[in-house]
Amino acid sequence: MPTLTIRPLRPDERAAWEPLWQGYLAFYGATVSPEVSDLTWAHLHDPAEPMHALVAEQEDGSVIGLVHYIFHRSTWTAGPYCYLQDLFTAKEARGKGAGRALIEAVYAAAREAGASRVYWLTQEANVTARALYDTLADRPGFIQYRKIL
């Protein structure tokens, strides 16, 4: 298995990020406008924003995975919670440890920020990812409700 480096996404890596971002959206059958992708990109690199991005890089320098995470306040704790919003690895890189390494890197960043919890969502049918998630976190049994406005 090749060595992976997990590191912050750099502002000069839009060309490496974009295919992974679009792959993530396609996986979930979602689309966002180019303007929203541009805004997301800007937020990820704005130190005043609570949004962050890490990437998984192979020894050859290719970026094969990404994770976006957001810190937010909680009414239940003094410190923040960390929402792992997006996690994606390139199809050819799946099953090689990038997803696990990215999640564990978010755990480390959350601990460093004083967060008491990292949480995320996935679709029930995402059984491959859920097999990994079941080894890394508890599933508390909550059901998400959503109203698109």
PyMOL CGO cylinders between C-alpha atoms (Angstrom):
from pymol import cmd
from pymol.cgo import CYLINDER

trace = [
    CYLINDER, 0.00, 0.00, 0.00, 1.44, 3.38, -0.98, 0.3, 1, 1, 1, 1, 1, 1,
    CYLINDER, 1.44, 3.38, -0.98, 2.28, 5.89, 1.71, 0.3, 1, 1, 1, 1, 1, 1,
    CYLINDER, 2.28, 5.89, 1.71, -0.35, 8.59, 2.18, 0.3, 1, 1, 1, 1, 1, 1,
    CYLINDER, -0.35, 8.59, 2.18, 0.15, 12.07, 3.51, 0.3, 1, 1, 1, 1, 1, 1,
    CYLINDER, 0.15, 12.07, 3.51, -2.84, 13.85, 5.02, 0.3, 1, 1, 1, 1, 1, 1,
    CYLINDER, -2.84, 13.85, 5.02, -2.39, 17.60, 4.87, 0.3, 1, 1, 1, 1, 1, 1,
    CYLINDER, -2.39, 17.60, 4.87, -4.33, 20.86, 4.48, 0.3, 1, 1, 1, 1, 1, 1,
    CYLINDER, -4.33, 20.86, 4.48, -5.61, 21.70, 1.02, 0.3, 1, 1, 1, 1, 1, 1,
    CYLINDER, -5.61, 21.70, 1.02, -3.55, 24.53, -0.48, 0.3, 1, 1, 1, 1, 1, 1,
    CYLINDER, -3.55, 24.53, -0.48, -4.96, 27.56, -2.32, 0.3, 1, 1, 1, 1, 1, 1,
    CYLINDER, -4.96, 27.56, -2.32, -3.03, 26.56, -5.48, 0.3, 1, 1, 1, 1, 1, 1,
    CYLINDER, -3.03, 26.56, -5.48, -4.72, 23.13, -5.69, 0.3, 1, 1, 1, 1, 1, 1,
    CYLINDER, -4.72, 23.13, -5.69, -8.09, 23.99, -7.21, 0.3, 1, 1, 1, 1, 1, 1,
    CYLINDER, -8.09, 23.99, -7.21, -7.34, 21.74, -10.21, 0.3, 1, 1, 1, 1, 1, 1,
    CYLINDER, -7.34, 21.74, -10.21, -6.74, 18.75, -7.90, 0.3, 1, 1, 1, 1, 1, 1,
    CYLINDER, -6.74, 18.75, -7.90, -9.73, 19.55, -5.63, 0.3, 1, 1, 1, 1, 1, 1,
    CYLINDER, -9.73, 19.55, -5.63, -12.33, 20.17, -8.33, 0.3, 1, 1, 1, 1, 1, 1,
    CYLINDER, -12.33, 20.17, -8.33, -12.54, 16.60, -9.75, 0.3, 1, 1, 1, 1, 1, 1,
    CYLINDER, -12.54, 16.60, -9.75, -12.84, 15.15, -6.24, 0.3, 1, 1, 1, 1, 1, 1,
    CYLINDER, -12.84, 15.15, -6.24, -15.49, 17.73, -5.31, 0.3, 1, 1, 1, 1, 1, 1,
    CYLINDER, -15.49, 17.73, -5.31, -17.44, 17.00, -8.48, 0.3, 1, 1, 1, 1, 1, 1,
    CYLINDER, -17.44, 17.00, -8.48, -17.02, 13.24, -7.91, 0.3, 1, 1, 1, 1, 1, 1,
    CYLINDER, -17.02, 13.24, -7.91, -18.44, 13.63, -4.41, 0.3, 1, 1, 1, 1, 1, 1,
    CYLINDER, -18.44, 13.63, -4.41, -21.43, 15.56, -5.69, 0.3, 1, 1, 1, 1, 1, 1,
    CYLINDER, -21.43, 15.56, -5.69, -22.01, 13.01, -8.47, 0.3, 1, 1, 1, 1, 1, 1,
    CYLINDER, -22.01, 13.01, -8.47, -21.81, 10.12, -6.00, 0.3, 1, 1, 1, 1, 1, 1,
    CYLINDER, -21.81, 10.12, -6.00, -24.76, 11.61, -4.13, 0.3, 1, 1, 1, 1, 1, 1,
    CYLINDER, -24.76, 11.61, -4.13, -26.59, 12.64, -7.31, 0.3, 1, 1, 1, 1, 1, 1,
    CYLINDER, -26.59, 12.64, -7.31, -26.22, 16.30, -6.39, 0.3, 1, 1, 1, 1, 1, 1,
    CYLINDER, -26.22, 16.30, -6.39, -25.24, 19.41, -8.27, 0.3, 1, 1, 1, 1, 1, 1,
    CYLINDER, -25.24, 19.41, -8.27, -24.29, 22.86, -7.12, 0.3, 1, 1, 1, 1, 1, 1,
    CYLINDER, -24.29, 22.86, -7.12, -23.80, 25.92, -9.25, 0.3, 1, 1, 1, 1, 1, 1,
    CYLINDER, -23.80, 25.92, -9.25, -20.30, 27.00, -10.22, 0.3, 1, 1, 1, 1, 1, 1,
    CYLINDER, -20.30, 27.00, -10.22, -20.88, 30.06, -8.03, 0.3, 1, 1, 1, 1, 1, 1,
    CYLINDER, -20.88, 30.06, -8.03, -21.48, 27.85, -4.98, 0.3, 1, 1, 1, 1, 1, 1,
    CYLINDER, -21.48, 27.85, -4.98, -18.34, 25.83, -5.75, 0.3, 1, 1, 1, 1, 1, 1,
    CYLINDER, -18.34, 25.83, -5.75, -16.40, 29.09, -6.05, 0.3, 1, 1, 1, 1, 1, 1,
    CYLINDER, -16.40, 29.09, -6.05, -17.80, 30.28, -2.72, 0.3, 1, 1, 1, 1, 1, 1,
    CYLINDER, -17.80, 30.28, -2.72, -16.98, 26.95, -1.08, 0.3, 1, 1, 1, 1, 1, 1,
    CYLINDER, -16.98, 26.95, -1.08, -13.43, 27.17, -2.41, 0.3, 1, 1, 1, 1, 1, 1,
    CYLINDER, -13.43, 27.17, -2.41, -13.11, 30.70, -1.02, 0.3, 1, 1, 1, 1, 1, 1,
    CYLINDER, -13.11, 30.70, -1.02, -14.49, 29.69, 2.40, 0.3, 1, 1, 1, 1, 1, 1,
    CYLINDER, -14.49, 29.69, 2.40, -12.05, 26.80, 2.63, 0.3, 1, 1, 1, 1, 1, 1,
    CYLINDER, -12.05, 26.80, 2.63, -9.15, 29.25, 2.36, 0.3, 1, 1, 1, 1, 1, 1,
    CYLINDER, -9.15, 29.25, 2.36, -10.53, 32.11, 4.46, 0.3, 1, 1, 1, 1, 1, 1,
    CYLINDER, -10.53, 32.11, 4.46, -9.01, 32.04, 7.97, 0.3, 1, 1, 1, 1, 1, 1,
    CYLINDER, -9.01, 32.04, 7.97, -12.10, 33.82, 9.32, 0.3, 1, 1, 1, 1, 1, 1,
    CYLINDER, -12.10, 33.82, 9.32, -14.34, 30.91, 8.24, 0.3, 1, 1, 1, 1, 1, 1,
    CYLINDER, -14.34, 30.91, 8.24, -14.84, 27.79, 10.40, 0.3, 1, 1, 1, 1, 1, 1,
    CYLINDER, -14.84, 27.79, 10.40, -14.55, 25.57, 7.29, 0.3, 1, 1, 1, 1, 1, 1,
    CYLINDER, -14.55, 25.57, 7.29, -11.47, 23.47, 6.67, 0.3, 1, 1, 1, 1, 1, 1,
    CYLINDER, -11.47, 23.47, 6.67, -10.22, 20.98, 4.09, 0.3, 1, 1, 1, 1, 1, 1,
    CYLINDER, -10.22, 20.98, 4.09, -7.66, 18.20, 4.19, 0.3, 1, 1, 1, 1, 1, 1,
    CYLINDER, -7.66, 18.20, 4.19, -6.47, 16.03, 1.34, 0.3, 1, 1, 1, 1, 1, 1,
    CYLINDER, -6.47, 16.03, 1.34, -4.90, 12.61, 1.02, 0.3, 1, 1, 1, 1, 1, 1,
    CYLINDER, -4.90, 12.61, 1.02, -1.80, 12.76, -1.14, 0.3, 1, 1, 1, 1, 1, 1,
    CYLINDER, -1.80, 12.76, -1.14, 0.07, 9.75, -2.53, 0.3, 1, 1, 1, 1, 1, 1,
    CYLINDER, 0.07, 9.75, -2.53, 3.85, 9.49, -2.76, 0.3, 1, 1, 1, 1, 1, 1,
    CYLINDER, 3.85, 9.49, -2.76, 3.71, 10.59, -6.40, 0.3, 1, 1, 1, 1, 1, 1,
    CYLINDER, 3.71, 10.59, -6.40, 2.02, 13.85, -5.39, 0.3, 1, 1, 1, 1, 1, 1,
    CYLINDER, 2.02, 13.85, -5.39, -1.44, 12.93, -6.66, 0.3, 1, 1, 1, 1, 1, 1,
    CYLINDER, -1.44, 12.93, -6.66, -4.35, 14.00, -4.48, 0.3, 1, 1, 1, 1, 1, 1,
    CYLINDER, -4.35, 14.00, -4.48, -6.74, 11.06, -4.12, 0.3, 1, 1, 1, 1, 1, 1,
    CYLINDER, -6.74, 11.06, -4.12, -9.10, 12.11, -1.35, 0.3, 1, 1, 1, 1, 1, 1,
    CYLINDER, -9.10, 12.11, -1.35, -10.61, 15.07, 0.43, 0.3, 1, 1, 1, 1, 1, 1,
    CYLINDER, -10.61, 15.07, 0.43, -12.49, 15.91, 3.58, 0.3, 1, 1, 1, 1, 1, 1,
    CYLINDER, -12.49, 15.91, 3.58, -14.27, 19.14, 4.46, 0.3, 1, 1, 1, 1, 1, 1,
    CYLINDER, -14.27, 19.14, 4.46, -15.14, 19.85, 8.08, 0.3, 1, 1, 1, 1, 1, 1,
    CYLINDER, -15.14, 19.85, 8.08, -16.78, 22.70, 9.95, 0.3, 1, 1, 1, 1, 1, 1,
    CYLINDER, -16.78, 22.70, 9.95, -16.58, 23.78, 13.57, 0.3, 1, 1, 1, 1, 1, 1,
    CYLINDER, -16.58, 23.78, 13.57, -19.73, 25.16, 15.17, 0.3, 1, 1, 1, 1, 1, 1,
    CYLINDER, -19.73, 25.16, 15.17, -21.01, 26.02, 18.63, 0.3, 1, 1, 1, 1, 1, 1,
    CYLINDER, -21.01, 26.02, 18.63, -23.19, 23.67, 20.59, 0.3, 1, 1, 1, 1, 1, 1,
    CYLINDER, -23.19, 23.67, 20.59, -25.79, 24.34, 23.25, 0.3, 1, 1, 1, 1, 1, 1,
    CYLINDER, -25.79, 24.34, 23.25, -24.65, 21.15, 24.99, 0.3, 1, 1, 1, 1, 1, 1,
    CYLINDER, -24.65, 21.15, 24.99, -20.94, 21.83, 25.50, 0.3, 1, 1, 1, 1, 1, 1,
    CYLINDER, -20.94, 21.83, 25.50, -18.59, 24.72, 26.19, 0.3, 1, 1, 1, 1, 1, 1,
    CYLINDER, -18.59, 24.72, 26.19, -16.42, 23.83, 23.22, 0.3, 1, 1, 1, 1, 1, 1,
    CYLINDER, -16.42, 23.83, 23.22, -17.38, 23.41, 19.59, 0.3, 1, 1, 1, 1, 1, 1,
    CYLINDER, -17.38, 23.41, 19.59, -18.66, 20.40, 17.68, 0.3, 1, 1, 1, 1, 1, 1,
    CYLINDER, -18.66, 20.40, 17.68, -17.02, 19.36, 14.45, 0.3, 1, 1, 1, 1, 1, 1,
    CYLINDER, -17.02, 19.36, 14.45, -19.22, 18.45, 11.50, 0.3, 1, 1, 1, 1, 1, 1,
    CYLINDER, -19.22, 18.45, 11.50, -17.45, 16.30, 8.93, 0.3, 1, 1, 1, 1, 1, 1,
    CYLINDER, -17.45, 16.30, 8.93, -19.46, 17.49, 5.95, 0.3, 1, 1, 1, 1, 1, 1,
    CYLINDER, -19.46, 17.49, 5.95, -17.84, 15.92, 2.89, 0.3, 1, 1, 1, 1, 1, 1,
    CYLINDER, -17.84, 15.92, 2.89, -15.56, 12.90, 2.54, 0.3, 1, 1, 1, 1, 1, 1,
    CYLINDER, -15.56, 12.90, 2.54, -14.54, 11.47, -0.80, 0.3, 1, 1, 1, 1, 1, 1,
    CYLINDER, -14.54, 11.47, -0.80, -11.80, 9.33, -2.28, 0.3, 1, 1, 1, 1, 1, 1,
    CYLINDER, -11.80, 9.33, -2.28, -11.14, 8.75, -5.94, 0.3, 1, 1, 1, 1, 1, 1,
    CYLINDER, -11.14, 8.75, -5.94, -12.65, 5.49, -7.15, 0.3, 1, 1, 1, 1, 1, 1,
    CYLINDER, -12.65, 5.49, -7.15, -9.24, 3.95, -7.90, 0.3, 1, 1, 1, 1, 1, 1,
    CYLINDER, -9.24, 3.95, -7.90, -8.06, 4.75, -4.37, 0.3, 1, 1, 1, 1, 1, 1,
    CYLINDER, -8.06, 4.75, -4.37, -10.92, 3.21, -2.42, 0.3, 1, 1, 1, 1, 1, 1,
    CYLINDER, -10.92, 3.21, -2.42, -10.14, 0.51, 0.10, 0.3, 1, 1, 1, 1, 1, 1,
    CYLINDER, -10.14, 0.51, 0.10, -6.55, 1.68, 0.54, 0.3, 1, 1, 1, 1, 1, 1,
    CYLINDER, -6.55, 1.68, 0.54, -6.92, 3.60, 3.80, 0.3, 1, 1, 1, 1, 1, 1,
    CYLINDER, -6.92, 3.60, 3.80, -7.43, 7.17, 2.58, 0.3, 1, 1, 1, 1, 1, 1,
    CYLINDER, -7.43, 7.17, 2.58, -10.94, 7.51, 4.02, 0.3, 1, 1, 1, 1, 1, 1,
    CYLINDER, -10.94, 7.51, 4.02, -9.87, 6.21, 7.42, 0.3, 1, 1, 1, 1, 1, 1,
    CYLINDER, -9.87, 6.21, 7.42, -6.78, 8.43, 7.45, 0.3, 1, 1, 1, 1, 1, 1,
    CYLINDER, -6.78, 8.43, 7.45, -8.83, 11.51, 6.53, 0.3, 1, 1, 1, 1, 1, 1,
    CYLINDER, -8.83, 11.51, 6.53, -11.39, 10.83, 9.29, 0.3, 1, 1, 1, 1, 1, 1,
    CYLINDER, -11.39, 10.83, 9.29, -8.65, 10.26, 11.85, 0.3, 1, 1, 1, 1, 1, 1,
    CYLINDER, -8.65, 10.26, 11.85, -7.01, 13.53, 10.79, 0.3, 1, 1, 1, 1, 1, 1,
    CYLINDER, -7.01, 13.53, 10.79, -10.31, 15.33, 11.38, 0.3, 1, 1, 1, 1, 1, 1,
    CYLINDER, -10.31, 15.33, 11.38, -10.46, 13.70, 14.83, 0.3, 1, 1, 1, 1, 1, 1,
    CYLINDER, -10.46, 13.70, 14.83, -6.99, 15.11, 15.57, 0.3, 1, 1, 1, 1, 1, 1,
    CYLINDER, -6.99, 15.11, 15.57, -7.93, 18.60, 14.32, 0.3, 1, 1, 1, 1, 1, 1,
    CYLINDER, -7.93, 18.60, 14.32, -11.13, 18.51, 16.40, 0.3, 1, 1, 1, 1, 1, 1,
    CYLINDER, -11.13, 18.51, 16.40, -9.22, 17.52, 19.54, 0.3, 1, 1, 1, 1, 1, 1,
    CYLINDER, -9.22, 17.52, 19.54, -6.75, 20.33, 18.93, 0.3, 1, 1, 1, 1, 1, 1,
    CYLINDER, -6.75, 20.33, 18.93, -9.66, 22.81, 18.56, 0.3, 1, 1, 1, 1, 1, 1,
    CYLINDER, -9.66, 22.81, 18.56, -11.22, 21.63, 21.82, 0.3, 1, 1, 1, 1, 1, 1,
    CYLINDER, -11.22, 21.63, 21.82, -14.22, 20.01, 20.13, 0.3, 1, 1, 1, 1, 1, 1,
    CYLINDER, -14.22, 20.01, 20.13, -16.08, 17.39, 22.11, 0.3, 1, 1, 1, 1, 1, 1,
    CYLINDER, -16.08, 17.39, 22.11, -17.62, 15.61, 19.12, 0.3, 1, 1, 1, 1, 1, 1,
    CYLINDER, -17.62, 15.61, 19.12, -17.08, 14.85, 15.46, 0.3, 1, 1, 1, 1, 1, 1,
    CYLINDER, -17.08, 14.85, 15.46, -20.17, 13.75, 13.57, 0.3, 1, 1, 1, 1, 1, 1,
    CYLINDER, -20.17, 13.75, 13.57, -21.31, 13.19, 10.01, 0.3, 1, 1, 1, 1, 1, 1,
    CYLINDER, -21.31, 13.19, 10.01, -24.13, 11.88, 7.85, 0.3, 1, 1, 1, 1, 1, 1,
    CYLINDER, -24.13, 11.88, 7.85, -24.27, 9.33, 5.08, 0.3, 1, 1, 1, 1, 1, 1,
    CYLINDER, -24.27, 9.33, 5.08, -27.00, 7.66, 3.11, 0.3, 1, 1, 1, 1, 1, 1,
    CYLINDER, -27.00, 7.66, 3.11, -28.29, 4.31, 4.34, 0.3, 1, 1, 1, 1, 1, 1,
    CYLINDER, -28.29, 4.31, 4.34, -27.43, 2.72, 1.00, 0.3, 1, 1, 1, 1, 1, 1,
    CYLINDER, -27.43, 2.72, 1.00, -23.76, 3.76, 1.26, 0.3, 1, 1, 1, 1, 1, 1,
    CYLINDER, -23.76, 3.76, 1.26, -22.88, 0.33, 2.67, 0.3, 1, 1, 1, 1, 1, 1,
    CYLINDER, -22.88, 0.33, 2.67, -19.20, 0.35, 1.73, 0.3, 1, 1, 1, 1, 1, 1,
    CYLINDER, -19.20, 0.35, 1.73, -18.55, 3.60, 3.56, 0.3, 1, 1, 1, 1, 1, 1,
    CYLINDER, -18.55, 3.60, 3.56, -20.78, 2.57, 6.44, 0.3, 1, 1, 1, 1, 1, 1,
    CYLINDER, -20.78, 2.57, 6.44, -18.65, -0.55, 6.98, 0.3, 1, 1, 1, 1, 1, 1,
    CYLINDER, -18.65, -0.55, 6.98, -15.68, 1.78, 7.55, 0.3, 1, 1, 1, 1, 1, 1,
    CYLINDER, -15.68, 1.78, 7.55, -17.67, 4.26, 9.64, 0.3, 1, 1, 1, 1, 1, 1,
    CYLINDER, -17.67, 4.26, 9.64, -18.89, 1.49, 11.93, 0.3, 1, 1, 1, 1, 1, 1,
    CYLINDER, -18.89, 1.49, 11.93, -15.25, 0.85, 12.89, 0.3, 1, 1, 1, 1, 1, 1,
    CYLINDER, -15.25, 0.85, 12.89, -14.53, 4.53, 13.59, 0.3, 1, 1, 1, 1, 1, 1,
    CYLINDER, -14.53, 4.53, 13.59, -17.59, 5.94, 15.34, 0.3, 1, 1, 1, 1, 1, 1,
    CYLINDER, -17.59, 5.94, 15.34, -20.86, 5.15, 17.08, 0.3, 1, 1, 1, 1, 1, 1,
    CYLINDER, -20.86, 5.15, 17.08, -24.19, 5.35, 15.28, 0.3, 1, 1, 1, 1, 1, 1,
    CYLINDER, -24.19, 5.35, 15.28, -26.56, 7.00, 17.80, 0.3, 1, 1, 1, 1, 1, 1,
    CYLINDER, -26.56, 7.00, 17.80, -29.85, 6.20, 16.05, 0.3, 1, 1, 1, 1, 1, 1,
    CYLINDER, -29.85, 6.20, 16.05, -30.96, 9.73, 15.27, 0.3, 1, 1, 1, 1, 1, 1,
    CYLINDER, -30.96, 9.73, 15.27, -33.03, 10.37, 12.16, 0.3, 1, 1, 1, 1, 1, 1,
    CYLINDER, -33.03, 10.37, 12.16, -32.42, 13.47, 10.09, 0.3, 1, 1, 1, 1, 1, 1,
    CYLINDER, -32.42, 13.47, 10.09, -35.36, 15.63, 9.04, 0.3, 1, 1, 1, 1, 1, 1,
    CYLINDER, -35.36, 15.63, 9.04, -34.89, 18.25, 6.35, 0.3, 1, 1, 1, 1, 1, 1,
    CYLINDER, -34.89, 18.25, 6.35, -36.91, 21.04, 4.80, 0.3, 1, 1, 1, 1, 1, 1,
    CYLINDER, -36.91, 21.04, 4.80, -35.38, 22.63, 1.72, 0.3, 1, 1, 1, 1, 1, 1,
    CYLINDER, -35.38, 22.63, 1.72, -36.09, 26.37, 1.66, 0.3, 1, 1, 1, 1, 1, 1,
]
cmd.load_cgo(trace, "trace")
